């Protein structure tokens, strides 16, 4: 036991529990007292049962006063602590029975302290419902009925006082938590333009499903989602809707769309239709909403959750011919990016490309490279547009004609526009690698035929390739090139051969060492032995850095140098195991990269 806990009182957990059982409810107005008691849990209680005993003792001591205590700053924090730290479902049930629709009022929902207590209780109850819903053993459903009913009643209460809560900051937070509970999805908490943008690995539906915590939504919750949608969007006039979209409630509408996308697809499209009517009501409304840093998020969400049919109508009626105005704006350009991300039809994507490809040069000059990244990512879904995109990139950087200038594409994208020709190229290491150029190239190496871009990369000087490999952003380009299924083994072997004499410089770098490690694990035995010879020749330099030392250890450099026969046997065994795994997991074995002849 620490000296700190000993100075507080009793020397044993049992004595501490006894003293807490006799605690007066008045003590809960004394925040310092409660915090001393809660900290003692970590010092004195080594058993989970002791902690639960303390929580139950506190719950019993405040019985009948939960609603009153929740409305005071310090005592509400104590109750929150109790809710968030107990794992006892029965204790949460007792609190839910005492803090329910029959004991709380509208003021309780809008009070800063009590609203936080209610949110914590909603989340704890939802957690219990989620856990019970996933269990199938007998008797595991004893908490489903009361959790479902309590959350349903809270949902009805928030809808009953919808307008009042919508105007209040604390009430809005309660509504958001309630909406998440009714949808069984904790969505929106980690969402930003980054996660909604080109960092998104899959479609929006799949991303939202990661946040689902209740697989089967109770039917009563689905009915409340419909009432929630009507109260928030469908039954409001144009003026009210515009105020909501441009005000604080825009995030609530956004979360509603995400929940409906997974839980109530038909209703989601009805809500989308209504929002589109308000957003694009007239030029004034469109400009105000699409250029606001707050409401533009909602427009992006509308585009992402819209069905293919609804998105095509939105394009034909409101967006077609207006992309240039939008991508020039600091905020509205993100809507263009989400439009590209959301497109799932070749016809629509071709129309978008027809409007954007001729303007790529201006798009980059206006510092809108995110649009280029989104286009390169989308082209992986639409192979017919891939070569057209590569040509548009070349034209935007003035290296499409004459044909000999096409090999300048990669240095221009990675280094800077000053690198557009070999005569003006600056010494390597003097120019920063362009992050967005790196991202575009990573997607391009996944195209069906990246030959023209591959040829440009292979035209670089070895020192420039090493510089790229040793850069945080550039290393991903080389890694993607080597892992690509459409770059030929011959082209990969050519790059590996160009790096002769540079492997130690790469191995000593934090990022370059990953590239060397990948090469050693993918080349054939003869080529790997050749690279190992190069590492052995400069072993002292290799071991002078942490990255080089660990790479040498992982590659088995000591055994290669001193026990070569054992190393060869180990490599043969490893190669055999790799072939066996490929036979199991791949229908076609991946070809080994062989040494250039």
Buried (B, 14 or more C-beta within 10 A) or exposed (E): EEEEBEEBEBEEBEEBBEBBBEBEBEBBBBBEBBBBBBEBBEBBBEEEEBBBBBBBBBBEBBEEBBBEBBBBEBBBBBBBBBBEEBEBBEBBBBBBEBBBBEEBEBEBBBBEBBBBBBBBBBBBBBBBBBBBBEEEEEEEEEBBEBBBBBBBEBBBBBBEBBEEBBEBEBBBBBBBBBBBBBBBBBBBEEBEBEEBBBEBEEEBEEBBBEBBBBEEBBEBBBBBBBBBBBBBBBEBEEEBBBEBBBBEBBBBBBBBBBBBBBBBEEBBBBBBBBBBEBBBBEEEBBEBBBBBEBBBBBBBBBBBBBBEEBBBBBBEEEBBEBBEEBBBBEBBBBBBBBBBBBBBBEEBBBBBBEBBBEBBBEBBEBEBBBBBBBBBBBBBEBEEBBBBBBBBBBBBBBBBEEEEBBBBBBBBBBBBEEBBEEEEBEEBEEBEBBBBBBBBBBBBBBBEEBBBBBBBBBBBEBEBBBBBBBBEBBBBBBBBBBBBEBBEBEBBBBBBBBBEEBBBBBBBBEBBBBBBBBBBEBBBBEBBBBBBEBBBEBBEBBBEBEBBBBBBEEBBBEBBBEEEEEBBEBBEEEBEEBEEEEEEEEEEEEEBBBBEE
